[in-house]
Amino acid sequence: MKRSIVLLGLFSAMILAAQTDVVKYGVGTQGKDYGVTYALPKTVINIEVEADKVTYTPGEFVRYADRYLRLSGISGEAEEYWEIKNIRVTSVGVPDPENSYFVKMKDKTLAPLVELTREGIISSINYPLEPPQTADTEKKEKPSKRRVNPRDFMTEEILMAGSTAKMAELVAKEIYDIRESKNSLVRGQADNMPQDGQSLKLMLDNLEEQETALTGMFSGVTTHESRIFNIQVNPGQEVEKQLLFRFSRRLGVVGSNNLAGEPIYLDLTDLRTVNVADDGKSKKKLEGIAYNVPGKARVTVYDSKKKYAEEELLVTQFGVVEYLAPSLFEKRSVIQVKFDTSTGGLTKVDRQ
């Protein structure tokens, strides 16, 4: 949600250059001046790691899996481990304290309408204020899938069996009966076929649930618990093979100093899409409203065996700061400007 600041008047928005001076924040004496301070954003790279905690619980009849269901290679040992499911790379704009500006409003003039984000990043100039939108912040979580108890599908004969081996034999027979019923329904050969497709689907889903639950008593049950880890990098310059974090199959995502995990690296390459002067003498005169021209960078996340992510992102630190020409505001018409609040770049310049 954005908060909007109206400077000294909402009656009209007139010639910006005639009303305002812009200085770097902290320069000069602003104590007695009226105006607004705004910031341009700088880029922070967010690495979102989605990792799965996998838990395997052996089935009650694991010893009979091969004998009755021809399931080979089934482990009888419980196991718990982590695996990386996905890594996403995105860029986020945060206020840059080194690029904050103060727009002074001159006496006896009407001020333009300046809109800032909650963090103080400039969002627009001379655009009508939009009423705040009430976002639906209530999280709609998916209902967790009900854990099925396989004993709910056991017959009296199975439950009264005198030994584990006999019970396993009867459960396996029940599984084969369920499979036969499914095949009859699919082929349209069942004695009591459902009247419509929806009823058929419900019957097949119910039989599938029963078969899965009973088969799990032989094959074991594997559950996945997904977790998200966010790591942020402040790109000041190009980097190669920077240690980002470590990953352990036993512990999951761990810190870069924890030698229990294997290293995950980051490469950050400036693609030189913006000509940045580096002679230290080519600073532009601060005149007009400042905005960013972000550069582009390639971000790669990888380990010794696999590349997890490779993205090209806009990075303001690899770009330059430019200024809207004061001549844009000299004519007696309202200039409207919109900024990308994540990069500080221009998205629209229009004349009302």
N, C-alpha and C positions, 0 to 999 in steps of 0.2 A: 504494500500500500504506500502511496506517495503522499507527502505533505507538500502543500503549495504555499509559496510566500508571495504576497502581493505588496509591492513596494510603493508606498506613499500615494496610492490612488488606484481605483478600479474604473475610473470614468472613461479613460481611453488610453491607448498605447501609442506614443508619438515617436519623434525622431530620436533614435538611440544615441547617435554620435553627438548630438547637441546636448544631451542630458548627462552623459556618463563619461567618466574616466576610469580606466582599468589599471590597477597596479598589482604587483605580486604581493600576496598577503604577507604582512610583516614588514613591508617596506614603506617608509614614510610615516606620517602621523595620521592614523585613522580615527583617533579618539573623538574628534569633533565632527567627523564626516558621517553622512548617512548613506547607506548602501547595503549591499549584500555580499557575503563571502561564499564562493562556490569552489568546489574541487573538481579536478579532472580525475578519472579513475586510472589506476595502474592494474596490470594483469597479474592475477594469481592463478596458477595451474592446479586444478584439483584432480587428484588420482583417486578414483573410486574403485576399490577392490571388492568384488563379490566372491566370497569364499563359502564353500559348503562343508559343514561338519557331518560326516557320514558315520552312522552307527549301524553295525551289523550284529544282530542277535540270532544265534543258531536256533533251529527249530527243535521242538520236543522229540520229533521222530527222525532226526538227522541221520542216525545210524541205519535207517531203513530206506533212505531216499533212493539209493541205487537199486535195491532189491524190488521195491514195489512201484516206483515211478520212473526208473531208469534215469535218475538225476545223478550225474557223476561230478566229482570234484567239489562237493559241497563241504565247506569248512565247518568243523564242530567247535571252533574257538570264536568267542566274541571279539569284535574288532571295532576300533574307533580311530578315524583319521580325518585329515582335512585335505581339500583340493580347491584350487583356484578355478572358479567357474567363469569369471569374466573380469576384465579390467577396462574401465571407461576413462577417457581423458577429456576434460572440459576446461574452459577458461572462465574465470570469474573476475568482475571488476570491483575493486575496493578503492576508497578515496586515497589519493596520493598526496601526502602532506607537502611534498616538494613542488607540487603543481596546484597550489591553492591561490585564488585570485580574489581581489576585492573590487567590486564595481561601485564607484562613487556616484551618487546622484547629486547633480547641481541644484542650487537653490532655485525656487520659483519655476520649476518645471514639473511636468507629470512624468511618472516613472513607467517603464515597461513592466509587463507581467512576466516574472521569472519563476519558473517551477523547478524545485529541487527534489531529489529523492530524500528518503529518511536519513540517509548517510551524508547528505550534503553535496551530492554529485549533481551537476546541472543537467536538467532533463529537457527543458524547452524554454523558448522566449516568445512571448506574445501569442501563445495559444490559449484559447478559452479554458478556464478551469473545468476539469471534469469532476462530477460528484464522486466522492469516494465509493468504491465498490466494496460491498460486504462479501468478502470471500468466505466460502464454506470451508472452515478450517477443521471440521469434524472428519476424522479419518474413517473411511469406510473399509474396514478390514474384511478380507475374505474369511468366511467361516472356516475354521479348521476342520479338516476331514476327520470324520469319526473313525476312531480305531476299532476295527471289527474284531470281536472275540470269536475265534474259530469254534469254540465249544458251543456257541449258540446254534451251530448248524449240525451238531452231532445228534445222531439218533439214539434211542434208548439202548439199542443193542451195542453201539459203540461205547457209550458211557459205562455199561455194565460189564465190559470186557475184563477178563481176569488178569491180563498182563499187558505191558506196553507193546510187546510185539503183536499181540492179537488186535489191540486198539489201532496200531499203525496199519495193519492189514485191512481192517474194516474202513478206516478213513480213506485209504487208497481206493477201495472199491466204491466208496461214495463219490470220490473225485471222478472216477471213470463214468459213473452213472450221470453225473452232472454234465460231463462232456457229451455224452450220448444225447441227453435232452437238448443241449444247445444245438447240436448238429441236426436233430429232428426238426427243431423250430426253424432253423435257417433254410432247410430244404423243403419246408412246408409239409412234412410228413408226420407231425405230432398229432396225437389223438384229439387234443383240444387246442386247436390253433386259435390265436387271438383274432379279434374281429377287425382290428386296424393296426396301422404301423406303430402308433404311439404305445399301444398295449404290448406289441411285440418287443419294442425297445425296452420297456420296463421289465419284461420277463427276462430278456437276455442280460440286462444290466444286473438283475438280481442273481441270476445264475453265475455270472462272471464274478460278482462279489463273493459268493459262496466258494467258488473254485479257488480264487486267490487266497482267501483266508485259510482254507484247509491245506492248500499246497504249501503255504508258508510254514506249516508245522513240520514239513520235510526240508524245504529249501532254506528256511530262515527268513528273517525280516530285515530289510535295509531301510533306514530312515535318513532323510536329508534335512538339515537345518541350515538355512541360508543366513549369512550375516554380511553386513556392509561395513567396510573400513575406508575412511577418507584421509588422504594424505595430501597436504598442500605444499606447493613449491613456489617460492617467490623468484621468478627468473630475472636475474640481473645481467647475465651474460650467457653465452653459449657454454654448454657443459657436455662432456662425453664420459659415459660409463660412471655416472654419479650413483652411489649407493642409495637407493630409495627406501627399501625396507628389506627384511628377510622373511622367508616363508618356510615353515616347518610342517612336514606331513603330520607330525604328532601334535604340535602346538598351534598351528595356523599362522596368522600374520603376527610377527614379532618385530621388535625394534631393530634398527640397523646395527646395534652393538651386541645383539644376542646371537652368539655363534652357533646356537642350536639350529638356526634356519639357514637355508641357501639364499644367497644374495639376489635381489631383483634390482636391475639397473635402469637409469634414465639417461637418454640422450636428448639434448635440446639444441637444435640447429637453426640459426638465423638464415632465412631464405633470401635476405637482402632485397626485399620487394620495395623498400623505401630508401631513398638516397639520404643517408644521415651524415651530415658534415662532422668531421672529427678534428678540425684544426683549432677549435676553441675560439675562433675569431669571427664566426659567421652567425652569431646570435642575432635573431631578428628583433627589431624594435617592438616592444610590447605595445601594441596598438590594436584596439578592437577586442572582440570576445575570443578567448583562447579555446581551441579544440584540438583533439588528438588526430593524427594520421597514423594509425597503428601499422606495425609491420607484421609479417607472417613468419611463423616458426613451425618446424616439424618436431613433433614430440614422439619419442619411441620408448616403450617400456618392454623390457626383455630380461631373460636370464640366460644361462649358458646353453639351454636346450631349445628355448621357444621364444618367439616374439608375441607378446600379449596384446599390444596396442600400438598403432602408428597413426597419428592425426596431424593435420595442418591447422593451426590455430592462429587467431589474431593476437598479437602481443604488443601492448602499447610501448613497452620498454625498448622494443626494436624499431620504433617509429620516431616521429617528430611532433612537436607542437606547432600548430599554425594559428593564424588569427583571421577572423572574419574582417574583410576590408571595411573600414569606416564609411567608404563611399556607398556601400549598400544601404546605409541608413540615412543618407543625406536628403533624399527625396521625401516629400511629404506623403508618405504612404507607409503602412505598417508592414515591416518585414517579420515573417514568422520563421522560426528556426527550431528544428527538433534534433536532439542528440541521442546517440546510442549510449545508454547509461552504463553498459558493460565495457565499452571501449573508449567512450568520450569522443567518438567520431561523429561527423554530420550524417544524418539520415535524410533530412529534408530542409531546403531553404525555399521559402515561398513568399510571394507578395500578396497581401490580402486585397 
